[in-house]
Amino acid sequence: MDLAGRLNRMSHRVPPWLIYMGGFTWSGWLMWQATSGGMGADPVKALEHALGKTGLQLLIAVLCITPARRYLGLNLIRFRRALGLTAFYYIALHFLAWIVLDMGQLISQALGDIVKRPYVTIGMAGLVLLIPLALTSNDRMIRRLGAGRWRKLHQLTYPAVLLGGVHYLWLVKSWPPEPILYLAAIVGLLVLRLAPTRGRVAA
């Protein structure tokens, strides 16, 4: 058996719930670090950044699943829902850290930032696109919507993750290499994900 086949067999022994457990555990660790002085002089900003970055990493992992199957023969689709929901969990925590800890629940000021600061606007747009995806990431909604409509709805993943990459790049402002690499990876994966294959365009 080739390497891809062996990895596929090994992956079927890994339950998807481990992704949820790992996500909850890591978020708890980040929050503990923020409250115990382990995140430097500005723990709120550090926590906010770490939560958003982890969410973006998980969304990129979701994008990797189809190209991995198409080009490498790795079938990891059974983990896609867990990765996507855990990504939404982190991005929601990122938003809550901003609105509660950073903005001090000053809703009017937060709304002003959403309107006036483009990187905040872009980040909020990405979060809004993810909400219907999280709400419909269950078997009941797949049956209710039908597979075709469900797949079309979940194509919102593509603009959502692209907006997340732009948000991260625009946020840091000084143009360090890391967010540029993230955005380049997102664009590359979208090209691979949406490229025609065997005469058919991927759904």
C-alpha positions in Angstrom: 0.0 0.0 0.0 1.3 3.5 -0.9 1.9 6.2 1.7 -1.4 8.0 1.0 -3.3 4.7 1.6 -1.5 4.1 4.8 -2.2 7.6 6.0 -5.8 7.3 5.1 -6.1 4.1 7.1 -4.4 5.7 10.1 -6.7 8.8 9.8 -9.8 6.6 10.1 -8.6 5.5 13.5 -8.6 9.1 14.7 -12.1 10.3 15.9 -13.0 13.9 14.8 -14.0 14.8 18.4 -10.3 15.0 19.2 -10.2 18.2 17.1 -13.0 19.7 19.3 -11.2 18.6 22.5 -7.9 20.0 21.3 -9.5 23.3 20.3 -11.2 23.8 23.7 -8.0 22.8 25.5 -5.8 25.2 23.6 -8.3 28.1 24.0 -8.3 27.4 27.7 -4.5 27.5 27.8 -4.5 30.8 25.9 -7.0 32.3 28.3 -5.0 31.1 31.3 -1.8 32.5 29.9 -3.6 35.9 29.4 -4.8 36.0 33.0 -1.6 34.7 34.6 0.8 37.2 33.1 2.2 34.8 30.4 1.3 37.1 27.5 3.4 40.1 28.2 2.6 43.7 28.9 -0.6 43.8 26.8 -2.4 40.4 27.4 -5.7 41.5 25.9 -4.1 42.3 22.5 -2.0 39.2 22.7 -5.0 37.0 23.5 -7.1 38.6 20.8 -4.3 38.1 18.3 -3.7 34.4 19.3 -7.4 33.5 19.1 -7.8 35.1 15.6 -4.6 33.6 14.3 -5.6 30.1 15.5 -9.0 30.5 13.8 -7.4 31.6 10.5 -5.0 28.6 10.7 -7.9 26.2 11.1 -9.7 27.8 8.2 -6.6 27.3 6.1 -6.6 23.6 7.2 -10.2 23.3 5.9 -9.0 24.7 2.5 -6.3 22.1 2.4 -8.7 19.1 2.5 -9.9 19.1 -1.1 -6.4 19.7 -2.7 -4.9 17.1 -0.4 -7.5 14.5 -1.7 -7.2 15.6 -5.3 -3.5 15.9 -5.7 -2.1 13.7 -2.9 -4.8 11.1 -2.5 -5.3 12.0 1.2 -8.9 11.7 2.3 -9.4 13.8 5.4 -12.9 15.0 4.6 -14.3 13.4 7.8 -12.4 16.1 9.7 -13.7 19.1 7.8 -16.7 19.8 9.9 -14.8 19.6 13.1 -12.1 21.9 11.8 -14.6 24.4 10.4 -16.6 24.6 13.6 -13.5 24.8 15.8 -12.3 27.6 13.5 -15.6 29.5 14.0 -15.3 29.0 17.7 -11.9 30.7 17.8 -13.0 33.5 15.5 -16.0 34.1 17.7 -13.7 34.2 20.7 -11.5 36.6 18.8 -14.5 38.9 18.3 -15.6 38.6 21.9 -12.1 39.4 23.2 -12.2 42.5 21.0 -15.7 43.7 22.0 -15.6 42.8 25.7 -11.9 43.1 26.8 -10.5 45.5 24.2 -13.4 47.8 23.6 -14.8 47.4 27.2 -18.3 46.6 25.8 -18.6 50.1 24.4 -20.9 49.1 21.6 -21.2 52.5 20.0 -17.4 52.9 19.8 -17.1 49.4 18.4 -19.6 50.1 15.7 -17.7 53.3 14.9 -14.5 51.2 14.5 -16.3 48.8 12.2 -17.4 51.6 10.0 -14.2 53.7 10.1 -11.4 51.1 10.2 -11.3 49.0 7.0 -9.4 46.1 8.6 -12.2 45.9 11.3 -14.8 46.1 8.5 -13.2 43.3 6.6 -12.8 41.1 9.7 -16.5 41.6 10.6 -17.5 40.7 7.1 -15.6 37.5 7.3 -17.2 36.6 10.7 -20.7 37.4 9.3 -20.1 35.0 6.4 -19.1 32.2 8.8 -22.2 32.4 10.9 -24.6 30.7 8.5 -21.9 28.1 7.8 -21.6 27.3 11.6 -25.4 27.2 11.9 -25.8 24.7 9.1 -22.9 22.4 9.9 -25.0 19.5 11.0 -26.8 16.6 9.4 -30.2 18.0 10.0 -29.5 21.1 8.1 -27.9 19.2 5.2 -31.2 17.2 4.9 -33.3 20.3 5.2 -31.4 22.3 2.6 -30.6 19.5 0.3 -27.0 18.6 -0.6 -26.8 20.9 -3.6 -28.0 24.1 -1.8 -25.9 23.2 1.3 -22.7 22.9 -0.8 -23.5 26.2 -2.5 -24.0 27.9 0.8 -20.8 26.5 2.2 -18.8 28.1 -0.7 -19.0 31.2 1.5 -16.0 29.6 3.2 -13.9 30.9 0.3 -14.6 34.6 0.6 -14.6 34.3 4.4 -11.1 32.9 4.7 -9.8 35.3 2.1 -11.3 38.2 4.1 -9.6 36.7 7.2 -6.2 36.7 5.5 -6.7 40.3 4.3 -7.8 41.3 7.8 -4.7 39.8 9.4 -2.4 41.5 6.8 -4.1 44.9 7.2 -4.1 44.6 11.0 -0.4 44.3 11.4 0.3 47.3 9.2 4.1 46.9 9.2 4.0 44.2 6.5 6.0 41.4 8.2 6.4 38.2 6.3 4.0 36.0 8.3 0.6 37.5 7.3 1.9 37.8 3.7 2.6 34.1 3.7 -0.8 33.3 5.2 -2.5 35.3 2.5 -0.4 33.7 -0.2 -1.2 30.3 1.1 -5.0 31.1 1.1 -4.8 32.4 -2.5 -2.8 29.4 -3.6 -5.2 26.9 -1.9 -8.2 28.7 -3.4 -6.7 28.4 -6.9 -6.1 24.6 -6.3 -9.5 24.2 -4.8 -11.4 25.9 -7.6 -9.3 24.8 -10.5 -11.1 22.6 -13.1 -10.2 19.0 -12.9 -10.9 16.2 -15.5 -13.3 18.5 -17.3 -15.3 19.5 -14.2 -15.1 22.5 -12.0 -15.0 21.6 -8.3 -18.1 22.4 -6.3 
